[in-house]
């Protein structure tokens, strides 16, 4: 997802702007607090339109934040450690 800010090396719609890509809701919040906008219209008017906060991209970021982080899966089916895994295998050859 891209966010836009007034002034910068890119020219469009009679003005200049810069943009940055974000992948998390935290990055969006940080850039919004630094004067970035979700839309070019926001750059031009100083305020993003209400519908900018309900786009599929924005909703995906919100959904990602609400989903729990992946936890490592247990190797055993019951979630308990398998004590047999810790035992050393007996050698078929006896040592004297």
C-alpha positions in Angstrom: 0.0 0.0 0.0 1.3 3.5 -0.9 1.0 6.7 1.2 1.5 10.1 -0.3 2.9 13.4 1.0 3.0 16.9 -0.5 6.3 18.0 -2.0 8.9 15.7 -3.4 10.5 14.5 -6.6 7.3 13.2 -8.3 5.1 15.5 -10.3 1.4 14.9 -10.8 -1.8 16.9 -11.0 0.0 20.2 -11.1 2.0 19.6 -7.9 4.8 17.5 -6.5 4.7 14.7 -4.0 6.6 11.8 -2.5 5.3 8.4 -1.6 6.3 5.4 0.6 5.1 1.8 0.6 3.9 0.3 3.8 3.0 -3.2 4.9 1.6 -2.9 8.4 -1.0 -0.8 10.2 1.8 0.6 12.5 3.6 1.9 9.5 0.4 3.6 8.2 -0.2 5.2 11.6 3.4 6.5 11.7 3.3 8.0 8.3 -0.1 9.5 8.8 1.3 11.3 11.9 4.1 12.6 9.7 1.8 14.3 7.1 1.3 11.4 4.7 -2.1 10.6 3.2 -3.8 7.5 1.9 -4.8 9.2 -1.4 -3.6 11.9 -3.8 -6.9 13.7 -3.0 -5.7 13.9 0.6 -2.5 15.5 -0.5 -4.4 18.0 -2.6 -7.1 18.9 0.0 -5.2 18.2 3.3 -7.7 15.5 4.2 -8.3 11.9 3.0 -11.9 11.1 1.9 -13.8 8.8 4.3 -13.9 6.0 1.8 -10.0 5.9 1.8 -10.2 4.1 5.1 -12.5 1.3 3.8 -10.5 0.2 0.8 -9.6 -3.5 0.5 -5.9 -2.7 1.0 -6.6 -0.8 4.2 -9.0 -3.4 5.5 -6.3 -6.1 4.9 -3.9 -4.2 7.1 -6.5 -4.0 9.9 -7.2 -7.7 9.5 -3.5 -8.5 9.7 -3.2 -6.6 13.0 -6.2 -8.5 14.5 -4.9 -12.0 13.5 -2.7 -13.7 16.1 0.9 -14.3 15.2 1.8 -17.8 14.0 2.9 -19.9 16.9 5.4 -22.8 16.4 3.6 -26.0 15.9 4.2 -28.9 18.3 5.7 -32.0 16.7 3.6 -34.4 18.7 -0.2 -34.7 18.1 -1.1 -34.1 21.8 1.2 -31.0 22.1 3.3 -32.8 24.7 7.0 -33.6 24.4 7.6 -37.2 23.4 10.0 -38.7 26.0 11.0 -41.4 23.6 12.6 -38.8 21.4 15.1 -37.9 24.2 16.2 -41.4 24.8 19.4 -42.5 23.1 19.0 -45.4 20.7 20.7 -48.6 21.8 23.4 -49.7 19.5 23.1 -53.2 18.0 26.8 -53.5 18.6 27.9 -54.0 22.2 30.9 -52.3 23.4 33.3 -54.1 25.8 
